[in-house]
Amino acid sequence: MSLPVILFLLIGILCVLYGILVFLIRSGTMFFAVWLALGGCFLLAGWLAQVRFFDKVPKALRTVFLVAVIAGLLVFAACEGFVVRGFGSRAPAGLDYVIVLGAQVRKDGPSVVLRYRLDAAAEYLKENPECVCIVTGGKGAGEPVTEGAAMKEYLIEKGIDAARIIAEEQATNTVQNIQFSMRLMSSKDAPTALVTNNFHVSRAMALARGQGLTNVYAIAAPSDPLFLVNNAFREFFGLVKDFLTGNL
């Protein structure tokens, strides 16, 4: 068995196992299926390489396919570089608002991803007592309450005065998170920070500027290292979708 065959098979198996791991945590999305499909593609490529299928394909067709793969990998690398650029984002003191972007809420409260965001927001709010917090998110499928309501309750439990928290409870995606939150601000030019997980910062900031928030910063909350690869990979598709729909 040649080295390329071994690599294809190994990568395929790792993708399938990782997809199963993502499925087992019940993240609330079907994105685990992407890992299973990707793993299947690598396993198929390994088998085709083993039976020397590619040797039977015309050279011109192989060249076109190779160029397409390389171009796709370059686009993917550029997008992931953009994602990683936002990982260390921090906001200056004294901002007027922080906007905490919504994420999944479970029966026992905010998901791990959302708790990371809320904890980062709570830390900033305690250090900046004049800052107002907008928590934004509607009620998604399977969620017991709106994300905005659950987030407000969580921050109150963390010691943040309820009078400082405005709950927006209609948004269903990041663009709406930003649009609907802007309606609750005194001015779209008010110094503001978006609070979201590190893998989501760059896209969220680009969307915010596209919606007219110019005086905006980011607070990058942590994320679970075990699932960071999954989340960063998912951001690639988010960037493509927002580009194709004109949000970016």
Buried (B, 14 or more C-beta within 10 A) or exposed (E): EEEEBEBBBEBBBBBBEBBEBBBEBEBBEEBBEBBBEBBBBBBEBBBBBBEEEEEEEEEEEEEEEEEEEEEEEEEEEEBBEBBBEBBEBEBEEEBBBBBBBBBBBBEEBBBBBBBBBBBBBBBBBEEBEEBBBBBBBBBBEEBEBBBBBBBBBBBEEBEBEEEBBBBBBBBBBBBBBBBBBBEBBEEBEBBBBBBBBBBBBBBBBBBBEBBEBEEBBBBBBBBEEEBBEBBBBBBBEBBBEBEEEEBB
